[in-house]
Amino acid sequence: MSIRMSIHDWDIEVVSDLVRFGKDPEEGTDIVGLVWRIQVTGPDGDRLVLDHRIPSLEWRQSCGEFGGGWVMREGARGRADRLAAMIRREGVIDMALWQQGRPVYGSAAWTPEVELEELQREMMEDLR
């Protein structure tokens, strides 16, 4: 059974993250690109993130004379914008498709527990 939740008074945004898609086989450098995702933010600062990402790059087995490679995915941002517009029109989300996001800093949803989790996450990232 899925739980549906009204988000009529929530803000809906298309946001992006830089992610590593792989390594360049010749150069050994990271292949980095954008991943678009949808997030909704409640009046109290709580955030949910859609469990679906739209990548800006895709692997093609055949890229001309060079064989396979990563190429720009045309219209990735447009797809994310259209998906956000559909969610906005519907005004209701299926909670099975969404994950808890990081709340807005300083909001009512930003609790001491969240603050501690953030500090721990930052410390772990610094150790990498």
N, C-alpha and C positions, 0 to 999 in steps of 0.2 A: 504494500500500500504506500503510495507516495503522499507526501505532505506538501500541500500548496500554500504559499504565503503571499499576501498582498504586498506589493512594493510601490503603490501609487504615490506615497509621500517620500520615496527614496530617490537619491540621485543615481543616475546610470551613466557610467563612463566607459570609454574605450581607452585602455592603458597598454603600455608596451614594456617589455623587459628585453634586455640583451641576453642572449643565450649562446652557448657553444654548440654548434651543429656537428662539428667533427674536426679533423686535422687535414690540412693540405698535404697530399701524399708526397709531393716534390719538395715543398718548402718546410714542412713540419710545423707550420704555424697554425694557430686555431682559426677555424672558419666560424665567424661570429655574425649573428643576424638578429633581427627583431622577431619577437613573438607577441602577437596582439591578443588581448584577453578583455573580457567584460567584467566589471566590478560594479556592485551596487553599494551605496552608503546610506545607512539609515539616519534619521534625525538625531539619534543619540551618538553617532559616530561609529556604530558597528558596521563592519564591512563583510560582504560575501563576494566570492570570486567564482565565476562560472568554470566548471571543470572541463573546459574546452579551450584550446589555444589555437590560434591561426598563425602559422609560421610565414615569415617573409621569404624564406629560401626553401627550395625543394631539390632533391637529388634526381638527376636525369641520367639514365643509363647511357644515353648517347648524346654527347654535346659536340657535334661536328667531328673534326678529325682527332680530337683529343680523348675520345671515349667518354666515360661518365664524369659528372661534376655537379657542383652546387650552382643553381641559377636562381635569379630573382623570381619570385612568384608574383605575377601580375595581379593587382587588385586585392592583395591581402588586407590592407587597411579598409578598403571599401566593403569587403565581406564582413569585417568586424563591425563597421558602422551600421550595415544593414541588419545584422543580428541584434545589435543594441537597440535599434529602432523597433524591431519586432518585439523585443522584451518590453520596451517602454509602452508600446501599444497594448500589449496583453495585460500588463500591470500586475501579473501574478507569476510567481516562479515555482518550479518543482524543486523542493529542497534536496532531493536525491542527486540533483545535477550541480549543486553548489557546495563550495568549501568555505569554512570560516577564514576570513582574511584578517589582515592586521588592522585594528581599529585606528581611527583618526587620533593622532597625538593630541593629548590635552582634552579630549572629549569625555563624556560620561562613560563611554565604553572602554576608555583607557584606564585600566585598573592597576593597582600595585603589582598584581600577578603578571599582567601583560608587560609592565615595565621591567620586571625581573627576567621574563622570557626574552625580551628584546636585548637586554644587557648580556645575557648568556649567549644568545645567537651572535651578537657582535663580537664577543670574546672568541668564540669558536672560529668565526671568519678571520679574525686577526691571526689566529694560530696557523691557518692554512698557508 
